[in-house]
C-alpha cells in the first residue's frame, strides 16, 4: 500500500477510514448494515435443512423471531442453534465490536472469514451484558432492559478519593452562577486544575451520555470552562460526582 493511501492513527480521518474498511469487510463476509443504525451489522442464516436461504428483509418482515419453535437436532444446519434462524449481531464502537448471537458456529465462521480476509484485526468484546463499561441487564420475566455504569462510577469515586463522600441531592445548586465565578477567574489558571478538570468533565460526560442523562445539563454548563477553570469549578465538578 502506498504511503499516501494509509491513515495515520490519531488523525480526524482515521476512525472514518477504519469504519469504511470494516463496513467493506463485513459486507464481504455476509453481514448486512442496518439502515436505522449504521454501526450495527447483522447476519441471519437458515438453520433448517432443505429450506431456502434467508435475507434480513425476509426475517424482519415475517416476524420469525416472535414465533420461533425449536428445531430437532437432526434437522439443524448449525448444531448449537436450537432456532430456525441463526443470527449474529455486531455493534461497532471505534475498534471495539460487541457481539450477540444464538449460534456458536456462525460466530466462529464470521471470525474465520474476517481472518482470511486479513485486512482488519477483529476485537470482539464478547457478551453484550457488559460493553464499554455499561452493564446491560435483561429481565427475562418482565422483558425490562436496564443499563448502569456502577463499576465505572465506583472506579471514578476511588480515583478522586470520594468513595466515602456524602452524596449531593442535586448535581449543582440552581443558585450557583457559573458566569459570576468565571468573572473572578485568575489570568493564569492553576496548572493542576487545568490538567485535572477537563479529565473529570470528560469522565462525567461519558456517564451522562450513556446512563445518567439527569447530569447532562450541569456537566455541559461546566464544560464551557475547560481551559480556564479554577479550583471553584473543580469543586463544583466533584459535586456532580457526589
Steps between C-alpha positions, in 0.01 A plus 500: 500500500631844411578739786241745365233232537565435868315670784710612795356404837382808690390704201138608468465286189631181663175377668298561183756321283504204736119490511481498119750215489302297758179569311659363182639192675174426684302526177744259335447237772121526481397758762239763422526857633176626654344814355374619840844475666805486274720364780296178523561206264290183490498162334211252497550144380254222432532232768254249356630251246328506163362854544588798275760758613390797712544873453489776760184641345323163499576439867390848611183504290396146593551552873679165523658586833162555663366151431806276489467140610803284564641289218572128552873435509501278190338781296743778598765652277682628809495251787544762777202711387159371608297754296400508130699824452866519601621855547797713594485871582813718504492845665799717411650769722830630353705176492290305751231256394221394732357163400163332547423166341301183545739277308861420593578368153378819334724709726801276431423516127490878514833520684661256257377689191628833637837340582525357147433846355793623709438874480380565857583370845168399652440609860191321632383617842292191563167493680310830473401480867801728549627728224715814525458510880118485469328204665180391325256288699216312333209381716369199310177494704392862443696579183652807669849604392700726731844655462740633762866591548530403863852355466625800301353745750653308791838525325447873451417549868813312603714697255400832659503364857122539530395143581371605843375846400159635598262503201352815347125516443552694175808516270534881525279735700286735292630793704850449358586754229784366289548827313554686829761245603662530158525876544729437797731268309870582533687598186729200546299184580644254750690236295377206710135605467538557125639146477246319721182695422462407128569136585228496766251677271572244226434214741173659611397553138556130433262414787241761397488380140467131588291459814449824697330764281392693811855635542537594132396865539732593790790307346446681170497834682822418688664387175492860373796576727730209406818704449443783746351331807621579851465300822137614545401331174693188599304483827172538308599219262579273795158597637347338190699186583337502844 
